[in-house]
Each structure stands twice: as structure tokens, then as C-alpha cells.
Amino acid sequence: AASRLNVTVTNTPGATHEAVAELAFGLLLGLARSIPEENSVVHQGQWKRFTGRELCGKTIGVFGLGGVGQEMCKRALAFGMTVLVHNTSWSNFHQNFLEQANNVFSSELFRSFAPSITRVERSEEVFRQADILTLHMNLNKSTEYFLNRRTLSMCKRGVYVINVSR
């Protein structure tokens, strides 16, 4: 249809992966710290204490280890989180990223909260262990309906889900 209408359509991989990861992490911070609720209450001229949840020490499951998933992992590690990664395929590219990230965050500087990143081959294990799930996958036959009643029933009660997938 675009060709018929003489409209140019392009693909720009890597052009927005940092911005999308920042959005996803911003959404996570908003959920964890109850920022939208607190903002609404203050704008109504009221004050109510919201305690929220700390991210440090929590486990985040990252589904999809492309550009956005990698950027999400970096941010989660910087917040002292344990990162579990599940990707439908695995290559030296993915393995090198994990090794480099673990090397950086094994520094003395981060010892007080010891973040780590681990590959998990079975998605069910991520669902069972994670406090937070983030989805960064392309839509295809194997990812359509990825989250459903069965997969969500495996999750911890109160799990946060951030979906910025395509």
C-alpha cells in the first residue's frame, strides 16, 4: 500500500533503542515508586504518603536481548537488580554482552548490592523467579500471545509487567 501511494517506508534498527529502554525503565520507576498516584493526589491538593517498592535487590526478567533489552539490562544492573534474560536465540553476540555486563558490575564499586545478569533458557523459570517482567521482543508466531493466563499464573503475586515490544 505504501509503494502504491509512493510513500517511503524504512527500517532504522538501533535508532531508538536507548529511548525505548529509558521509557521502559521510567515506567518501571513510576510503578515501583507510585509516582502517578502520588502526583495525582498532590494535584488534588492532598498529601498521602506512598512508600512504593525498592528496585535494588529485586529480580527482573528481560525477554528479548536485542538493543532495547540490552539497554534495559544495563539500567537494571545499575539499580542493583538481579537480571534474568531469556532470548529465543543465542549467539556469541548475546554471550559477550552478558560477560561484559557481569564484568563491569562485579567491580568493588557495586559490591554492596551485587547485581548480576544470567541467561535463563526456559521462559517458565523467568516467570517463576522475577519480581518484574519486561518484554522487548518482535511480534512473530512464537511471541504472539506470549503473555497469557497460563504464563501469568506462574508469576509471583504482585509482579510488574512492562511491555514495550513490537
Disulfide bonds with the S-S distance in Angstrom:
none
